Amino acid sequence: MTQDAATLGTVRRAAAKRLAEAEIDTPALDARILVATAVGLAPNALPLSEDRAITGDEAVAIEAMLARRVAGEPVARIVGSREFWGLSFSLNADTLVPRPDSETVVEAALAFVDESGGRSRPLRLVDIGTGSGALLAALASELPRATGLGIDLSPGAATAARDNAARLGLGARLLFVVGSYADCAGMADVVVTNPPYIESEVIAGLAAEVRDHDPRLALDGGADGLDAYRAIIPQLLRVMAAGGRAFLEIGSAQADAVTALAGRHGLVACVHRDLAGHDRVVELRRGAAVSP
């Protein structure tokens, strides 16, 4: 930052210009979030404080954050948290950054709950590959009597999810454990999952923000992107209660393959689209099995 960048307003504007020159997609928004976070303000409070002079320590903190952003690190990684479903989730190196597209899972699950008896029931939830706990915590925040289990292969992710649930006041109703998809047993009314579904050979070509900063364990779905579904779907009949539903996030071109796989295991599918109109969630219920 320049020496005459003495107020939050001038620093923010200079930061936005620098990010724009670095071809960051949302320079003004990113600058506002980073500057506000560096000085301990909520981003929406920054406009009311733009005439305030910054300290030397604040200038150093802002510069460090901007350098990381220019280098391609996502804002959520820099500030250590991301909002999802109106809730704030802390992140660590083992957690995927929750993305708005995944809110389609929550919307679809809540629509099922609303249509099948309402939100006041003591529902049982399971989140396979819970990551930061975003899907499970979002559902629990809308279902006041629900209890839930989140399971993840990564101990670091399970710890982050547990801490997030506690901070959001949901820790008494949600349990997080380390384990594989096959370890998830019980009789769940709602199962949700955002598994790794990107084809292995595609990962190298992803945007640097994803490729270099999201954990590969949460991205890599194997040669065809379907490895996690092959592990999860065969378990669903023993995991779901009678009348239960499972909601699987998918890549936008995977609906047909996941639907066919589910059918071979006695499950009937319907597909939900995200706000951009892309196939995003496969909803599964018990049904007659079909031949491969």
C-alpha positions in Angstrom: 0.0 0.0 0.0 1.2 3.6 -0.5 2.2 5.8 2.3 -0.7 8.3 1.8 -3.3 5.5 2.0 -4.2 6.7 5.5 -7.9 5.8 5.8 -9.9 2.7 5.4 -11.6 4.2 2.3 -8.4 5.1 0.5 -6.9 1.7 1.4 -10.0 -0.2 0.2 -10.1 1.7 -3.2 -6.4 1.1 -3.7 -6.9 -2.6 -2.8 -9.7 -3.0 -5.3 -7.6 -1.4 -8.1 -4.7 -3.7 -7.3 -6.9 -6.8 -7.4 -8.5 -5.6 -10.7 -5.1 -5.2 -12.2 -4.3 -8.8 -11.1 -7.4 -9.9 -13.0 -9.3 -11.0 -9.9 -12.9 -11.6 -10.8 -14.6 -9.6 -8.0 -12.0 -7.0 -7.0 -14.3 -4.6 -5.2 -16.0 -7.2 -3.1 -12.8 -9.0 -2.3 -11.1 -5.8 -1.3 -14.0 -4.9 1.0 -14.0 -8.3 2.7 -10.2 -8.4 3.1 -9.8 -4.8 4.4 -12.7 -5.2 6.8 -11.4 -8.5 8.2 -7.9 -7.2 8.6 -9.1 -4.3 10.8 -11.7 -6.4 12.7 -14.9 -5.0 11.1 -17.8 -6.7 9.5 -17.7 -6.1 5.7 -21.1 -4.4 5.7 -19.8 -2.0 8.4 -16.8 -0.8 6.4 -18.7 2.0 4.5 -19.5 3.7 7.9 -15.8 3.7 8.9 -14.0 4.7 5.7 -12.8 8.0 7.1 -11.0 6.2 10.0 -7.2 6.3 9.9 -5.5 2.9 9.8 -2.7 1.9 12.1 0.7 0.5 11.0 -0.2 -2.9 12.2 -3.5 -2.8 10.2 -1.6 -1.7 7.1 0.7 -4.7 7.4 -2.2 -7.1 7.9 -4.0 -5.7 4.9 -0.9 -6.0 2.7 -0.4 -9.6 3.8 -4.0 -10.5 2.9 -3.8 -8.7 -0.5 -0.6 -10.5 -1.4 -2.2 -13.8 -0.7 -5.3 -12.9 -2.8 -3.1 -11.7 -5.7 -1.3 -15.0 -5.6 -4.6 -16.8 -6.2 -5.6 -17.9 -2.7 -9.4 -17.7 -2.3 -10.9 -15.1 0.0 -12.5 -17.7 2.2 -9.2 -19.4 2.8 -7.6 -16.0 3.7 -10.2 -15.0 6.2 -10.7 -18.5 7.4 -14.5 -18.8 7.0 -17.3 -18.9 4.5 -21.0 -18.1 4.7 -23.4 -20.9 3.8 -27.2 -20.9 4.3 -26.8 -17.6 6.2 -24.4 -19.3 8.7 -20.6 -18.8 9.1 -18.4 -21.8 8.8 -14.8 -21.8 9.8 -12.4 -23.6 7.4 -9.2 -25.5 7.6 -6.9 -27.2 5.1 -9.0 -30.4 5.2 -12.4 -28.8 4.4 -13.8 -27.9 1.1 -15.0 -24.3 0.8 -18.9 -24.5 0.9 -20.3 -23.1 -2.3 -23.7 -21.6 -3.1 -24.6 -24.5 -5.5 -24.6 -26.9 -2.5 -27.5 -25.0 -1.0 -29.6 -26.8 -3.6 -29.1 -30.0 -1.4 -30.5 -28.2 1.6 -33.4 -26.7 -0.4 -34.3 -30.1 -1.8 -34.1 -31.9 1.6 -36.2 -29.2 3.3 -38.8 -29.4 0.5 -39.1 -33.2 1.2 -39.4 -32.6 4.9 -42.1 -29.9 4.4 -44.1 -32.3 2.1 -43.8 -35.3 4.4 -44.8 -34.1 7.8 -43.2 -30.8 8.6 -40.1 -29.5 10.3 -41.1 -30.0 13.9 -40.5 -33.8 13.9 -37.6 -35.5 15.6 -35.9 -36.3 12.3 -32.6 -38.3 12.0 -30.1 -36.8 9.6 -26.9 -38.2 8.1 -24.2 -36.3 6.2 -21.7 -38.4 4.4 -18.4 -36.6 3.7 -19.4 -33.8 6.0 -16.4 -31.5 5.5 -17.0 -28.3 7.4 -20.4 -29.6 8.4 -22.2 -27.0 6.3 -25.0 -29.3 4.9 -25.8 -30.9 8.3 -25.6 -27.7 10.3 -27.8 -25.9 7.7 -30.4 -28.5 8.0 -30.3 -28.7 11.8 -30.7 -24.9 11.9 -34.1 -25.3 10.1 -35.2 -28.5 11.9 -35.3 -27.7 15.7 -35.9 -31.3 16.9 -33.6 -33.1 14.4 -30.4 -34.9 15.5 -27.6 -35.7 13.1 -24.5 -37.7 12.3 -21.7 -36.3 10.1 -19.0 -38.6 8.9 -15.8 -37.8 7.1 -12.6 -39.7 6.1 -10.5 -36.7 7.3 -9.9 -36.2 11.0 -9.2 -32.5 10.3 -12.6 -32.1 8.6 -14.5 -33.9 11.4 -12.8 -31.6 13.9 -13.7 -28.5 11.9 -17.3 -29.7 11.6 -17.6 -30.4 15.3 -16.2 -26.9 16.1 -18.6 -25.2 13.7 -21.6 -27.0 15.1 -20.6 -26.0 18.7 -20.1 -22.4 17.7 -23.5 -22.3 16.0 -25.2 -23.7 19.0 -26.0 -27.0 17.4 -23.3 -29.2 19.0 -25.8 -30.9 21.4 -27.7 -32.3 18.5 -25.0 -33.2 16.0 -22.3 -35.9 16.3 -19.2 -35.9 14.0 -17.0 -39.0 13.5 -14.1 -40.1 11.3 -14.8 -43.0 9.1 -15.6 -44.3 5.6 -18.9 -44.3 3.7 -19.5 -47.9 4.6 -19.2 -47.1 8.3 -22.4 -45.0 8.1 -25.2 -47.2 9.5 -28.5 -46.4 11.1 -32.1 -45.5 10.1 -31.9 -41.9 8.7 -34.9 -39.9 7.6 -32.7 -37.7 5.5 -29.2 -38.5 4.1 -27.2 -35.7 2.4 -23.8 -35.8 0.8 -21.5 -33.6 -1.3 -19.0 -36.3 -2.3 -15.9 -35.9 -4.5 -17.1 -36.1 -8.0 -14.5 -34.5 -10.3 -12.7 -36.8 -12.7 -9.1 -37.3 -11.7 -7.5 -36.1 -14.9 -9.6 -32.9 -14.9 -8.3 -31.7 -11.6 -5.1 -30.3 -13.0 -7.1 -28.0 -15.3 -9.3 -26.5 -12.6 -9.1 -22.9 -11.5 -6.1 -22.4 -9.2 -8.4 -21.3 -6.4 -9.8 -24.8 -6.3 -6.9 -26.9 -7.6 -4.3 -25.5 -5.3 -6.3 -24.8 -2.2 -9.2 -27.3 -1.8 -8.2 -30.7 -0.4 -7.8 -33.3 -3.2 -9.7 -35.8 -1.0 -12.8 -33.7 -1.3 -12.4 -33.2 -5.1 -11.1 -36.4 -6.7 -13.9 -38.8 -7.7 -11.7 -41.2 -9.6 -11.3 -41.8 -13.3 -14.9 -41.1 -14.2 -15.9 -39.0 -11.2 -18.2 -41.7 -9.8 -16.2 -43.6 -7.3 -17.9 -42.0 -4.3 -21.3 -42.7 -5.6 -20.4 -46.4 -6.1 -19.4 -46.5 -2.5 -22.3 -44.6 -1.1 -25.3 -45.7 -3.1 -25.1 -49.5 -2.2 -25.3 -48.5 1.5 -28.4 -46.3 1.3 -31.0 -49.0 1.6 -29.7 -50.0 5.0 -29.1 -46.4 6.0 -32.4 -44.8 5.0 -35.5 -45.3 7.1 -38.7 -46.4 5.5 -40.0 -43.3 3.7 -36.6 -41.7 4.0 -34.7 -39.8 1.3 -31.1 -39.3 0.2 -29.9 -36.1 -1.5 -26.6 -36.4 -3.5 -24.9 -33.4 -5.0 -23.5 -34.2 -8.4 -21.6 -32.6 -11.2 -23.8 -31.1 -13.9 -23.2 -33.9 -16.4 -23.6 -36.8 -13.9 -27.4 -37.1 -13.4 -27.9 -39.9 -15.9 -25.0 -42.0 -14.6 -25.9 -41.6 -10.9 -29.6 -42.3 -11.6 -28.7 -45.5 -13.5 -26.4 -46.6 -10.7 -29.1 -45.9 -8.1 -31.6 -47.9 -10.1 -29.4 -50.9 -10.1 -29.5 -50.8 -6.3 -33.3 -50.6 -5.9 -33.5 -46.8 -5.7 -35.7 -44.4 -7.7 -34.3 -41.0 -8.6 -35.4 -37.5 -9.4 -33.1 -34.6 -10.3 -33.1 -31.0 -8.9 -31.4 -28.1 -10.7 -29.5 -25.3 -9.2 -30.2 -21.6 -9.7 -28.1 -21.6 -12.9 -30.3 -24.4 -14.3 -27.7 -27.1 -14.0 -28.5 -30.6 -12.7 -27.1 -30.4 -9.2 -28.9 -32.9 -6.8 -30.1 -36.5 -7.3 -32.9 -37.3 -4.8 -33.2 -41.0 -4.0 -36.0 -43.1 -2.5 -36.7 -46.8 -2.2 -38.2 -48.4 -5.2 -38.2 -51.6 -7.3 -34.8 -52.7 -8.4 -34.1 -52.8 -12.1 -31.7 -55.1 -14.0 -28.3 -53.6 -14.9 
